[in-house]
Amino acid sequence: MILRFNKIEGVGKFRSVLTIGGLSFSDINLIYGGNTKGKSTLTAIFKSLQSGDKTIIKGRQSFGSNTQEIVLHTGDGEIKFSSQKWSNGFPRLVIFDDDFISKNIHLGGEVAYDNHKSLNTVIIGEEGQKIADDIEKLQNEVTEITTKKKNHGNIYTNRFPNAELTLTKFKNLKKIIDVDSEIEKVKIRINDVQNQDKIRTTCDQVDKYFKDAAYNLDFTATSQPFEINQKIISDHINKTWSDANGSINFIQTGLALLKSDAKDCVFCGQELNKSSLDLIQEFNKLFSEQYLQLQASIAQEISIFKDWNIELSITRIKTVSGNVGIRIDFDTNLSQLKTDFEKELDKKLQDLSYSVDFSSFKRLQLGFLNAHSSYSKLKNERLKEITESFESLKEQLQMLEFAKIRHGENWDEYFEKHKELDIAFDKKKNEREAKRAELEEYGIKIYEKHHKTINLLLSNLQADFRLKDFKPLKKIKGKDERIFSLTFFTKHDVILEGDNTTIPNFRNTLSESDKRLLAFTFFISSLINDKDLGEKIVVFDDPFSSFDSERRRATITEILTLSNTNEVNQDRNKPKQIFILTHELDFYKWCLLKFPTCISVEIINDGMTDGVKKSSLSRINKDLFLEQESIKDLKAISSIVNDGEDITDLEGWFSKCRKILEDTYTKKYLPHLTDDILARKGVRTFTETLKLKKVNGFDDTVKFQKLMNLCDDLNIELHNNGFTNDKENGVAVLRDFISSMELV
């Protein structure tokens, strides 16, 4: 626990704050500081203490100050800013501020992978973080061993920079007796193969020319029949069209408009007879997808065949094969056969129902096949019989040379070291994977708990959205993971990132209040589910900035619930200490009411030095803070009663009466009403408690009944009593209120 600040010197507005008036902190502490007073500096001191990062303080050195010093007293003794203990940090201190939101939820409206990574650390807590740290340590060890393996492997790769032989294959090479003699034998066989290399290359080229020739086409589409009565269509066009070559697209349009059961022509409206229907049927075939696809396939096959330059193909084969002494004769009619077959193909193009006569193509194909067969025989005669390829012999020679090195040099020690590194790598890798499994199992459980807690908090805080998915990060590397997603009104998912402003996303759907609220629920959930919460000091730095009034009250309630261990949450601890810092006066007053036993502090102006404003910390009179508005309202009510002023907002004045009564009871009878105040009871319950305890005459029947009647008139703890007061009765109620205040 932080008991007091003994000294703050040379830090921001706190240029020289000594002893701080003997100010001591308690379990719950409220610190109010208006803008530019030094609240942010005080938060920076807490953050520096938490992390041990002294640069946070050094960056806030007061203008004109040459030294910096902070001395604070904790339950474990004194801590100084300049000490090593400060450098070690104060991990029991947890802080909710803008930095928490930026690191864990979003930065500049965007939710990045680093936000999830940081939030993952918050959610899994110290126990999970310990496992994560173990994983990181093991990962570093795995990385270190991997580096050693790589460096060790480089000895081999540097020795054989261009070798395709793996280290494992090199290790397993067997020792060969008289390896030099075996190497010479292979070199002789390689020389024999190299003499045939030119011939083989040339012959392979000729084989490719035969293979690429169009006589190899199978004309799958062209040989496929398609039943369509082209004659009906042709006769109709020749009979009725002035230009038989005109576009038939208008017919296709008419067919598309024609009803399936049409009996009349779509163009002229005359009745369709049988011959007309037959013509329509053939046109439907003509425009069908099957017809179009078949037509395209046939056109492609025919185009390939027509584009084939048969004379060039024959000349090329003869010329190249002749370079290696192989002469080939081709049938002289092959070109004519190609021309004849092209005429058949043209008929097919004109009428897909036409059955092509392939006889000329088959004779052309046979002519090429005979030529290729003749060439193959001559090629085999030209080439010597070779049982091994050049590449195979090269590989044999390489293996023999590697075997000579493997067993001619001392590599056993190298492989022993390699084995040791492999064993060490597998061991650390297995340990890391076991830890990952442990963290995954732990993470799933802890995230399930947080999921329920956070959604309950979002409900309590009147948020329109909930967490849809909430799951821990699993990967060590990679930035595509997300630990949470959002759903609005139980059914509208909102993506977390993206620049598309036309769809709902985190940036354009959540208000700043929503984003801060989401961060707040994560923070509170991390505390609620922290088994070591009883050892933690919690700092809230303006947790309610930009919240509306309803959310502020609900948020104060959550902190109040967190700070108490009662029958509802007796299964968990409360924080060891809470600090709430704010620059909002109304919120500060609310906190003073809700935390009646707290230590209340204000950051005040403390003069000027060298033209620079200074600040200090001072205890405040809580009654003065709270009484100012109440006294003002009480005077106004007395004026209404005594001077007969008109009332324009009766219920508004009743509300002020209720607040003044509650404030007065709270201040005057705090020792007797502590339990009721913590239970958030009202004036009616306060009156009954004071009667029961016989405090200040509250057990007097007349006094008690008058106060209870006033509670009825002011609708205190009745929610809605069904009665209203007009202006005259309202004034009477205010008069009773003034006289009852004297009794209280």
Secondary structure, DSSP 8 states (H G I E B T S, - for coil): -EEEEEEEEEETTEEEEEGGGG----SEEEEE--TTSSHHHHHHHHHHHHH--THHHHTTB-TT----EEEEEETTEEEETTSHHHHT--TTEEEESHHHHHHHT-BTTB--HHHHHHHHHHHHHHHHHHHHHHHHHHHHHHHHHHHHHHHHHHHHHHHSTT----HHHHHT----TTHHHHHHHHHHHHHHHHHTHHHHHHHHHHHHHHHHSGGG---TTTTS-----HHHHHHHHHHH-S-TTS--HHHHHHHHHS-TT--B-TTT--B--HHHHHHHHHHHHHTSHHHHHHHHHHHHHHHHHHH--HHHHHHHHHHHHHTTT------TTHHHHHHHHHHHHHHHHH-TT-----HHHHHHHHHHHHHHHHHHHHHHHHS---SS-HHHHHHHHHHHHHHHHHHHS--HHHHHHHHHHHHHHHHHHHHHHHHHHHHHHHHHHHHHHHHHHHHHHHHHTT-SEEEEEE-----SS-S---SEEEEETTTEEEBS--S-TTS-BHHHHS-HHHHHHHHHHHHHHHHHT-TTGGG-EEEEESTTTT--HHHHHHHHHHHHHHT---SSSTTS---SEEEEEES-HHHHHHHHHH-TTSEEEEEEEEEEETTEEEEEEEE--HHHHHHHHHHHHHHHHHHHHHH----S-HHHHHHHHHHHHHHHHHHHSHHHHHHHHHTT--HHHHHHHHHHTT-TTTT-HHHHHHHHHHHHHTTTTTS--S----HHHHHHHHHHHHHHHHH-
